[in-house]
Amino acid sequence: MLVSKAEAEAIFLKNNLRLLSEKLNIDQAEAQVIQAKLWPNPRLEVGEINLWSNAKSEQLPPISGNWGKTSEVTVGLEQLIYTARKRKKLMAMEKVGVEIAQEYFQDFLRILKVEFRNNLTHLQYVEEKQSVYKKQLASIQKLLNAYSNQARQGNISKGEFIRLKASELEFVKQLSDLQKENNQLQKELKTLMNLPPQNFLKISMHQFVPDVNKMESINLATLTADALENRPDVKASVLEEKYNNRKYKYELSQRTPDVTLLASYDRGGNIMNDFVGVGFALDLPFFSRNQGNIKASKIEIQKSQYMKEEKNNQAQNEVIQAYEDLVVAKKLYENIEASYEKDLDMLLESHQKNFVLRNTSMLEYLDFVNAYLENKTIILDSKKELNEHFEELQFVIGKEL
């Protein structure tokens, strides 16, 4: 399955199960707003129903036909009324909870996205490295096929042939390790993209290095301001303070007792045969005026202010580190001339031809092959690090550059 980075990310954003699960937290927070809007249900109580009567029972008008002349019943209806605008204050608090849930989701997406992108880059790196080693293995095996007859005929020393065979085994071992690394990355990426296990991913290489020209216009002061404005975790810390302020107001409103309105009907239990009365009930705030919860919520405001300040400092420090790391990675990448990799490949071909023609000794040839592979690895490492540090910078500022 050959895909570009953009195509892979589109599949990831659409199918990732952890993202779909995390997004449901927003729906849960919105459900809490709906719940906060609701009034408490009225309470109906029916009691004092006598299932039989005795000889001293008074006669009452029948309820139905001749039945119910000695039946008594009471019916009560209660409705709780919130005071001090508690319901509106609770709704305001839960609405901030929705905003917090949205920012937490964006932060979760930001963390998962950088993990996914770095895995893509790592897979590209491994695939390119495999390609380099496969090419060298094919060259060594071609030489071994040509030299095997020469070694049997005694035209070349057996030691040279064995040295060439040892190099082949080294390449086979390197390719085996790289394939295991590839398998691990396949597992991680297919899980993140929610793809069938039998799929095999291959990433197109034309997007391996980010646009270096984009990095020329990067300004550190602007990046720091962007981080404070765009990072979901920074915005969430501001919302946490806002939430705690609203919670404090809600706890203050709890000092005012709620009122319960009462309506009752009593058949045969009072001076009237059919008694209807109304009333109200409320707690008298002599002992508890919600002092403990008010104090606790006030402390939560102070805690959230400290956490907000720490999150701001953390964000700014992370931006500075990510920016400086990117500058270092960019310098390393730019120190490698654009034509150097092509020249390296051409020089390797020249050494191979000279070795076949016996103009170069095996020791010189294999030394150059090792130097070639080391340089190829350095070039690939520089591309990989440039990618990773660019993604890290986007991660710490909370937006795409």
N, C-alpha and C positions, 0 to 999 in steps of 0.2 A: 504494500500500500504506500505509494509515493505521494507525499503531501508537502506543501510549503509550510513554513512556520505559521502564516496567517490562517491557512486552512485548518491546521491542527488546532490552533487556538479557538477557532470558531466551533469546532466539534467539542472541545473541552468546555467552553462556556455554555453550550447547549445541553450537554449530556452529563456533566459531572454531578454525581449523586450527593456529594458533601455540600456543594453549592445549593442544590435543590432543597436539601434538608435545612440548611442554615437560613435560606430565604423564608422558610415557614415561621421562623421566629418573629418576622415582621407581622405576619398574619395573626400570630398569637398576641402580639402587643396591640394590634388594632382591635382584636376581640376584647381586650381589657378596657379599651375606650368605650366600646359598645356596652359592656357590663357596667361601667361607671355611670353611664347615662340613665340607667334604669332606676325607677323608683322601687322601693321594697314592696313586696306583695302585701295586700291587706290580710289580716288574720281573722278567720271565722271560728267561733267556739260555740258548740251546742252542748248543753249540759243539764243536769238535774232532771233527767227523764226518768219517770217512775214506770216500771213495767207492770206493777200491780198496785192495788189500793187496799186500805183496811176499813174497818167499820166506822171509824171517826172521820173519814174523808169528806171534805166539803164538795158539794156539787157545783160544777161549772158548766157553762154552755158547751154543748158538744162540739168537737172539732169537725167530725164528718158523720152525718146520720145520727145514730145514738151513741157513737163511739167517742171517747175522750172526755166524758163528764168529770172524771177524777184524775185526768192526766195533767202533769205539770211539766214545763219545759222552759229553759232560758237560752237565749241566743245573744251572743256578743260579737261585735265587729270592731277590729282595731286597725288603725292605719298609722304607721310611723312617718313622721314628717321631719326631714333633716332641717336643721337650723344653721344660721351663720354661713350660708352658701357652701356648705360642705360638699354637696354634689358637684357643683361647678368647679370647686377647687380640686376635687379628686379627678374630674375629667381633664382639667388642665395638666395635672401631674401625669396622667396616663398618656396624654398626647405627646408630652416630652419623652415618655417611655418609647413611643413609636419611633420618634426621631433617633433615639439612642440605638434602637434595634436596627434601624436602617444604616446608621454609621458603623455599627458592629459588623453588619453584613458586608459593607464596602471594605472594611478592614480585613475581614476574613477572605474576601475575594482578592484583595491586594496581596496578601501573604501567599495564597494558593497560586495566584497567577505568576508571581516571581519564581516560585518553586517549579511550576510547569515550564516556564520559559527557560530556566537554567537547565532543566532536564533535556529540553529540546536541543539546546546548545551543546550540552555534553554528548548527546547522541550523535550530533553532527561531527563533533570532534572525534569520537570513537570511530565513526564510519570512515572519516577521512584518514585516520591513522591506520585503520585496517586496510584501506586501499593502498597506502604507501608500503606496508609490510607485505601485502599480497603480491605487489609488483616486484619487490625484491626477492621474495620467495620464488616466484616464477623464473626470475633471472638466474638465481642460484641453481634451481632444479634443471634449467636448460644447460647450464655449465656442467653440472654433475653428469647429465646424460652424455655430453660430449667427452667428458674426462674419464668416464668409467672404462671405456675401451682402451684409452691411452694408458690408464693406470695398470690394466691387466697385461698390456703389452710391454710395460716397463718404460714407456716413453716419458712419463712423469713419475715423481716419487709418490709412494703410497701416503707419506705424511701430508703432502699437499692435498691429496684427495680427501683424507680424513679431516683435515682442517676445513675444507669446503663443506663436507658433510656435517661437521659440528655447527657451522654457520646456518645450515638449513634447519637443524634441530632448534637452534636459538630462535629463528624466525617462526617456526611452527609453534613453539612455546609462547612467544609473544602474541601470535594470532589467537591461540587458545585462550589466553588471559583476556585479550580484547573482546573475544566473543562472549565470554562470561560477563564482562562489563556491559556489553550490548544487551545481553539477555536480561540483566538486572534493570537496565533503563527501559527496555521494552515492557517489562512488568509494571514499572512505576507509571509510565505514560499511558499504557492501555487501561490501567485502573483509573487514572485521572480523567481519561477521555471516555470511559465506560464503553470500550470496544470489546468485541468477542475475542477470547483468548487465542484463537487460531490466526488472527491477523498479525502481520509483521510490518512494522513501521519503517519507512525510509524517508529521511528529510532531504529535500532538495538543497543543494549546497550554495546556490547563488545568493542566499540571504545570510551567509555565515557571519559576515562582519557588518555591524551597524554603520550608518552613514556618518563618516568622520566629520564631514562638513557641518553637520548639525551641532557638533560639540564646540565649534569655533565661537558660536554666539552665546554660549552658556556663561551666565554671570552669577557669581556666588551669592551676592546680596539678594538678587531676584529669586534664586533657588530657595534661600532661607525663608523669604516672605511667602513663597509658593507653598512650602511645607506647612507653615502655620495656618495657611488659608485652606489647603486642600486635603491634608492628611486626615483620614477618617478617625484615627485614634486621638488626634489632637482635637478634632471637632467633638468627638464623643466626650472628652474630658470637660469641655465647656458645657456640654449638655448635661453632664452629671451634676455640675454645680447648679445649673438651672433647675434640674429635677429636685435636688435637695432643698433649694429655696422654696419651691412650690410645696414640697412635702412639709417644710417648716410651717408654712401658712396653713396647710391643712391640719397639722397637729395643733396649732393655735386655735383653730375653729372648733376643735374637739372640747375646748373648755366650756363651750355653750351647750347645755344639755339639749338633746332632741326631744320633741314632743310627740306623744302618742295620743291620737284622737280616738275616743271610745263612743260606741253606740250600743245599747243593749235593749233586749226585749225579755220580759219575765211574765209567764202565764201562771197565775195561781200562787205566786210566792210572795205577794206583797199586798198592801191594802187595796190595790186595784187588781182586778182579774187579769187585765192585759196592760202591763206597765211598759212604757217606752221611755228610756232615759239616755242622756248624752253626758260625756265627761272628757277628761284628758288626764294624762299621766306624764310625769317627767322626773328625771333623777335630780335630787338636790345636791349641788356641787359643794358640799361642806368639807369633805375629806380629799377627794381626788379631783383635781382640775387639770389632769393630764400632764402634770409637771415633769415627770420622768421622760415621757416621749418627746415633749417639747425641747427639753435639754439635749436629749440624744440627737434629735434632728438638727439642732443648732450646731452640735459638734460635727455632724456629717457635712455641713456646709464648709466648715473650716478644713476638714480632711480633703474634700473635693477641691478646694482652692490650692492646697499644697500639691495635690496630685496633678492638677492642671498646670501649675508652674513647673513641676518636674517633667511633665510630658513635653512642654514647650522647650525646655532646656535639652531634653533628650533628642527631640526632633532636630534642633539646630546643630547639635554636636554630630548627629548622624549624617546630616547633609554635608558638613565640612569634611568629615572623614571620607564619605563616598565620593565627593568631588575631588579631593586630593588623590585618592586611589585611582580614580578615572584618569586624572592627568598623568600619573605615573604609567599606567597601562597604555595610554595613548602615545606617550613618548617612546616606549619600547616598540610599539607597533610601527610608528613612523620611522624609527631608526633602521628598520628592515626595508631596504630599497625594493620598489615594486618589481624590478627585474631580477632581484637576487634569487628568488625561488626558481624562476625559469632557467637562470644561469646554472643553478645547482643541479637541476635535472639534466641539462646538456652536458655538464662536466661529468656526471655519473655515467652517461652513455659513452662518453669518450674513454673513461677509465675501463669500462666493460670491454670496449673494442680493443684497447691496448692490452688488456689482460688476455683476451682470446688470442691476440697476435703475439703473445709472450713478450711484449715491450714493457709490461709492468709486472712486477712480482706479485704473488698471491698476498703476501703480507701488506704490500702497499695498497693493493686493491681492497682488501678487507678492512684496512684502516680507514680508507676513504669511505667505504660503505657505512662504517660505524659513524664517522663524522657526518656523513650525509643524513643518516637517520636522526642523529642528535640535533642537527640544524633544522630538519623538517619538524621535529617535535617542538623545538623552540618557536618556530613560526606558527605552528598550530596552537601552542600554548598562548602566544601573544594574542591571537585572534579570539580564543576562548575567553581569556581574561578581560579583553576589551569588551566583549559581549556581556560578561557577567557584571563588570563594574558599571557599565551603562545601565543595565537592568536594575542594579542596586541603587543607582542615583534616582532613577524613575520611581523606585519603590519608596525611598525615603522622602521624596518630595510629594508623593501621592498623586502624580499625574504623568501623562505621556509627554515626552519631549519631541 
